[in-house]
Amino acid sequence: MADIFVSYASPDRDIAFRIVSFLEEQGITCWVAPRDVPPGVEYGQAIVDGIADSRALVLILSDQSNESQFVRKEVERAVSKTKPVLPVRIREVTPSGSLEFFISSAQWVDAWKSPMEQYLLPLVAAIKAIGQPGAAPVRSSALPPPRRREKTPVFAALGALVLAIAAGAWWFGTQKTPPAAPVAATVPAPAVSTPAPSPTPAPVVATPAAPVAKIPAPAPVEAKAPATPKRGDLAFVIGSWCQPYQGRMIRYNVMRTGSDTILTQVNHPQSPSFEAAAKVVPIKGGFEFRPVDVEPDDKNVSRFQIVDDATMKLVHAQGEAQDGIVRMRCPPAPEK
């Protein structure tokens, strides 16, 4: 049984798989389509079985999922099976229609701010608390109130602030004239002290001229900025990439072997490690991996689309379009 079933609208697929990857790194097993649809099983039946075999449903809530009839049916199915529904808002929206009926009192996680993973920690706690006897309940955040109710107190606060500023300006204005006379009276006396510049240690000015300001030499810091190569360069694919797989992680260590060739070491959690060589050709929006020893054709090339500086998505392999297989840059190994 999976810990959660992830429900999302198709336009939110990349963010949904990013959330899945983070949750699986936290030890939470996820069922998500189309990745976990068994071969040969009718898609609708696989969805129904996935919901039934999960402890809870995580809803990726956005404008698109608000309008998706498939998301609505998945939520309805989960509720009918008495599965907890945990909405994760990736946009600042409220549920509409029947979604509001089913999840208006559910626990909320707001994850549209960056970094998103930081705001997913309450979701991890909520999932791990499900079914645990004596577990402390996770605090729920209520639906945001309609904006029209917030206008009155905001304007009232602004009005009070304006009055306070005006009152403060009037008070300081009335207090400014009395001190003016004593200040003028003391000015003539210090005229004698003007020769004070005699201690001409003005050369102290030379000290700022010393290269103190140059000590923070930003040059080495800026040298680290190009840590993420340009998306059109082969160097972009070099490094370690991680791909979630059944609650575990496949690791791809990509090394450069020539001007346009690479060698990939594949560490699979359920099979022996192996290596694969390929020629990398930049294409629009990503890269194409071609064999180095045979003539490339549509059935022996793989195409990856760049999602962002840390994510690539497989869109074509073995002559067929692919969907939902995402590789992310692996986090650096902890220092020992």
C-alpha positions in Angstrom: 0.0 0.0 0.0 1.3 3.5 -0.9 1.2 6.3 1.6 -0.4 8.7 -0.8 -2.2 9.0 -4.1 -1.2 12.2 -5.9 -4.0 13.9 -7.9 -3.1 16.7 -10.3 -4.1 18.4 -13.5 -2.0 17.7 -16.6 -0.7 21.3 -16.9 0.8 20.9 -13.4 2.6 17.7 -14.1 6.1 19.0 -13.7 5.4 20.6 -10.3 3.5 17.5 -9.2 6.5 15.2 -10.0 8.8 17.7 -8.2 6.6 17.3 -5.1 6.6 13.5 -5.5 10.4 13.5 -5.7 10.7 15.5 -2.5 8.2 13.3 -0.6 9.9 10.1 -1.7 13.2 11.5 -0.5 11.5 11.9 2.9 10.5 8.2 2.9 6.9 8.6 1.8 5.7 6.2 -0.9 3.7 7.8 -3.7 1.3 6.5 -6.3 1.2 8.9 -9.3 0.0 8.5 -12.8 1.1 7.7 -15.4 4.3 6.5 -13.7 2.6 3.8 -11.5 0.0 2.5 -13.9 0.9 -1.2 -14.4 1.4 -2.4 -18.0 -1.7 -3.9 -19.5 -4.1 -2.4 -16.9 -6.9 -0.1 -18.0 -6.0 3.4 -17.0 -9.3 4.2 -15.2 -9.2 1.0 -13.2 -5.6 1.7 -12.3 -6.6 5.1 -10.9 -9.4 3.6 -8.8 -7.1 0.8 -7.5 -4.4 3.4 -6.8 -6.7 5.5 -4.6 -8.1 2.4 -2.8 -4.6 1.2 -2.0 -3.3 4.5 -0.7 -3.7 5.8 2.9 -4.5 9.4 1.7 -4.8 11.6 -1.3 -2.7 14.7 -1.9 -4.4 17.2 -4.2 -2.2 19.6 -6.2 -4.5 22.6 -6.1 -4.3 25.2 -8.9 -6.6 27.0 -11.3 -6.2 24.0 -13.7 -7.2 21.4 -11.1 -10.1 23.6 -10.1 -11.4 23.0 -13.7 -10.4 19.4 -14.1 -13.2 16.9 -14.1 -10.7 14.1 -13.6 -9.3 15.7 -10.5 -12.8 16.2 -9.1 -13.6 12.5 -9.7 -10.4 11.4 -8.0 -11.2 13.5 -4.9 -14.8 12.3 -4.8 -13.5 8.7 -5.0 -11.1 9.3 -2.2 -13.7 10.9 0.0 -16.1 8.0 -0.7 -13.4 5.6 0.5 -12.9 7.7 3.7 -9.4 8.6 2.6 -8.0 11.9 4.1 -7.5 14.6 1.4 -4.5 16.9 1.8 -4.6 19.9 -0.5 -1.3 21.5 -1.6 -1.8 24.9 -3.1 0.8 25.7 -5.8 -1.2 28.9 -6.8 -3.0 31.4 -4.5 -6.4 30.0 -5.3 -9.4 28.6 -3.5 -11.2 25.4 -4.5 -14.3 25.9 -6.7 -17.4 23.9 -7.2 -17.6 20.4 -5.7 -13.9 20.5 -4.7 -14.8 23.2 -2.1 -17.5 20.9 -0.7 -15.1 18.0 -0.2 -11.9 19.8 1.1 -13.0 23.1 2.7 -12.2 21.7 6.1 -9.1 19.8 5.2 -5.5 20.5 6.2 -3.8 23.0 3.9 -0.3 23.4 2.7 0.7 26.5 0.8 3.7 25.8 -1.4 3.7 28.4 -4.1 6.5 30.4 -2.6 10.2 29.5 -3.1 11.8 27.3 -2.1 8.8 25.1 -2.4 10.3 22.2 -0.6 10.6 24.2 2.6 6.8 24.7 2.7 6.2 21.0 2.1 7.5 19.9 5.5 4.1 20.3 7.2 2.7 18.0 4.5 5.4 15.4 5.3 4.4 15.6 9.0 0.7 15.3 8.2 1.2 12.2 6.0 3.4 10.5 8.6 0.8 11.3 11.3 -2.0 9.5 9.5 -2.9 6.3 11.2 -0.4 6.8 14.0 -2.1 6.3 17.4 -1.5 9.2 19.7 0.2 11.3 17.1 -0.2 15.0 17.6 -2.6 16.5 15.0 -0.9 18.8 12.4 -2.3 22.3 12.6 -4.5 23.2 9.7 -4.5 26.5 7.9 -8.0 27.8 7.1 -9.1 29.0 3.7 -8.1 32.6 3.0 -11.0 35.0 3.7 -12.4 36.9 0.7 -10.4 39.9 -0.1 -13.3 42.3 0.2 -13.4 41.7 4.0 -9.8 42.7 4.3 -10.3 46.2 2.7 -12.0 47.8 5.6 -9.4 47.1 8.3 -6.6 47.9 5.9 -8.1 51.3 5.1 -8.8 51.9 8.7 -5.2 51.1 9.6 -4.0 53.4 6.9 -6.2 56.2 8.2 -4.9 55.8 11.7 -1.3 55.8 10.3 -1.9 59.0 8.4 -3.4 60.7 11.5 -0.5 59.5 13.6 2.0 60.9 11.1 0.1 64.2 11.0 0.0 64.5 14.8 3.7 63.7 15.1 4.6 66.3 12.4 2.6 69.0 14.3 4.2 68.1 17.6 7.7 68.2 16.3 6.9 71.4 14.5 5.9 73.0 17.8 9.0 71.7 19.5 11.5 72.9 16.9 11.6 76.7 17.6 12.6 76.8 21.3 15.9 74.9 20.9 16.9 77.1 18.0 18.1 80.1 20.2 20.4 78.1 22.5 22.0 76.4 19.5 22.8 79.8 17.9 24.2 81.1 21.3 26.8 78.3 21.5 28.0 78.7 18.0 30.3 81.8 18.5 32.2 80.2 21.4 33.5 77.2 19.5 35.0 79.6 16.9 38.2 79.5 19.0 38.4 75.8 18.6 38.6 76.1 14.9 42.5 76.0 15.0 41.9 72.4 16.3 42.9 71.1 12.8 46.5 71.8 14.0 46.8 68.0 14.8 47.1 67.4 11.1 46.9 63.6 11.4 44.8 64.1 8.3 47.2 61.5 6.8 44.8 59.1 8.5 42.8 59.6 5.4 45.5 57.5 3.8 44.2 54.5 5.7 41.0 54.3 3.7 43.1 54.4 0.6 44.7 51.2 1.8 43.2 48.1 -0.1 40.8 47.4 2.8 37.8 47.9 0.4 39.4 45.3 -2.0 39.7 42.6 0.7 36.2 41.2 0.0 37.6 40.4 -3.5 34.3 39.4 -5.2 36.2 37.8 -8.1 36.4 34.2 -6.7 32.7 34.4 -5.6 31.6 35.4 -9.1 33.7 32.6 -10.5 31.2 30.1 -8.8 28.2 31.8 -10.4 28.5 29.8 -13.7 28.0 26.6 -11.6 25.0 25.9 -13.8 26.1 25.8 -17.4 24.1 27.4 -20.2 21.2 25.2 -21.2 22.5 24.8 -24.8 25.9 23.5 -23.7 26.8 19.8 -23.3 28.2 20.8 -19.9 24.6 21.2 -18.7 24.0 17.4 -18.7 27.3 16.6 -16.9 27.0 15.7 -13.2 24.7 13.5 -11.1 21.0 13.2 -11.9 18.4 11.5 -9.7 15.1 9.9 -10.8 12.4 8.8 -8.3 11.5 5.1 -8.7 9.0 3.2 -6.5 10.0 5.2 -3.4 13.7 4.8 -4.2 16.1 6.7 -6.5 17.9 5.9 -9.7 21.2 7.8 -10.0 22.8 8.7 -13.3 26.5 9.9 -13.1 27.2 11.6 -16.4 30.9 12.2 -17.4 32.2 13.9 -20.5 34.4 11.8 -22.8 34.8 14.1 -25.8 33.6 17.3 -27.4 30.1 15.9 -27.9 30.1 12.5 -26.2 29.4 11.3 -22.6 29.5 8.1 -20.5 26.7 7.5 -18.1 27.0 5.3 -15.0 23.5 4.1 -14.0 23.0 3.0 -10.4 19.6 1.3 -10.2 18.2 0.2 -6.8 16.9 -3.1 -8.2 19.4 -4.1 -10.8 23.2 -4.2 -11.3 24.9 -0.9 -12.2 25.9 -0.4 -15.9 27.4 2.2 -18.2 26.1 3.7 -21.4 27.9 5.9 -24.0 26.1 8.5 -26.1 26.5 11.4 -28.3 24.7 14.5 -27.1 23.2 16.9 -29.6 21.5 20.2 -28.5 17.9 20.5 -29.8 15.2 23.1 -29.3 14.4 23.2 -25.6 16.7 20.3 -24.6 19.1 17.6 -25.8 19.0 14.4 -27.9 21.1 11.4 -26.9 22.2 9.4 -29.9 24.2 6.1 -30.1 27.9 6.4 -30.8 28.4 3.1 -32.6 25.4 2.9 -34.9 23.5 5.2 -37.2 20.9 7.1 -35.2 17.2 6.7 -36.0 13.9 7.5 -34.3 14.0 4.2 -32.3 17.5 4.4 -30.8 17.6 8.1 -29.7 16.3 9.6 -26.5 15.1 13.2 -26.2 15.1 15.3 -23.0 13.3 18.6 -22.4 14.8 21.1 -20.0 12.3 22.1 -17.3 14.6 24.3 -15.3 18.2 24.6 -14.3 17.9 21.5 -12.1 15.3 19.4 -14.0 15.0 17.5 -17.3 12.1 15.4 -18.5 12.3 12.4 -20.9 9.9 13.1 -23.8 10.9 10.4 -26.3 12.5 7.0 -26.1 12.5 3.8 -28.1 10.4 5.4 -30.9 7.6 6.4 -28.5 6.6 9.6 -26.7 7.3 9.5 -23.0 5.6 11.4 -20.3 6.2 11.8 -16.5 9.8 10.6 -16.3 11.7 13.4 -14.6 15.4 13.6 -13.6 16.6 16.2 -11.1 20.1 17.2 -10.1 21.1 15.1 -7.1 21.6 17.0 -3.9 25.3 17.2 -2.9 26.4 14.4 -0.6 26.7 15.4 3.1 30.2 16.2 4.3 31.7 13.6 6.5 
